[in-house]
Amino acid sequence: MLKRENRIRLKKEFTEIKNKGRILYSPLFGFLTCKENDDQKKFGFIVSKKISKRAVDRNKIRRILSEVVRENLERFENGTRIIFLMKKEILGKKYDEVEKEVEKFIK
């Protein structure tokens, strides 16, 4: 799991990134990215009920993506703010498939 300092937790932060950031898309999720002038790297994950009605499935997706980001944390630039917006295609994907998609984005 990501450390607390690396998570976007406040609604204010989510809204700020949504307004200032730009969006990129991949087959499994969208990325809202924003750059700040500090040394922190922060990440947020949004999995709506449209993806799955079951909280178990939504939480599993969050945990998988959070772990992928945690393992690749040093590869992101300082001041990075990213919100991952999940798509239905991510349901049933394994850890390796999600990791490959995130690595494509990092490059």
N, C-alpha and C positions, 0 to 999 in steps of 0.2 A: 504494500500500500504506500502511496505517496505520503511524504511528510506533510504535516499541517502547513508548514511555510510554503509548500509548493502547490497548494490547492487554492482554487478560487472558491470562496465560500459565501461571500455576501452578494445579495441581489444587486447592490450598487455596482460592484465590480463586473458582474455579468452584463449589466445594462451598458456600462461604460465601454466595454470591449465590443459589444454588439453595435454601438453607435460609431465608434472610432475605427473599428477593425475592417479588414477585408475578408472575403470568404473564398475558400478554395474547395474543390470537390474531389472526392475519390469514389471508387465504386462502393465502399462500405460506409463512409461517413463524410461529413463536411467539416471544414476547419474554419473557425473564425479566429483570425490572428491579429495581434496588435503588438506594437513595440513600445516599450517604456524606457526611461533613462535611469534604470537602477540595475542592481545585480541579481535580482530575483527572477526565477523562472516559475510561472504559475500556469496551472492547467485546470480546466473544468470539463465536466462530462454531462451531456444532456441526453437522456434516453426517455422518450415520451411513451405514453401508454399506447400510442398508435403502433409502436414497434411490437410490444407484447403487453397483454393485460396482466400477466403474472409478474409480480414484483421479483420473484426468484430469477426469472430470465433477465429482467432489466438490471438487477444487481450483479449478476454474473458477467454481463457485458461490461459494466463499469469496472469490476474487479480485474478482468482480463486486460482492458485498455489501460487501466491505472498501472498495472504491473509492467506492461510493455513500455510505458512512458518512464516509469521509475528506473528500469534497467538502461534506458537510453538517455537519461537526464543530462549527462555531461555533453552530449552531442548537440543539444539545443543552445542557442545563443543566450547570453545574459539579457535580461529585460524582456524576454519573450512571454507573451500571454496568449494562450491557445484554449479555445473552447471546442470540444469535439461534439458534433451533432450527428447522432447515429441515424443510419438508414436501415430499413427492414432487411436488407441483404446481409447484415452482420449476424443475424440470428443463425445459430448452428455452426458458425465458423469456429475453427480451432485457434488456439493461441498462436501457432506458427503463421497462419494466414493473416491474422490481424497484425502481427509483428512485421511481416513483409510490407503490408500496406503503409504502416507508419514509417518504415525505413525509406520507402519511396518519397514520402512527404518530406522527410528530413533532408534528403539529397536535393 
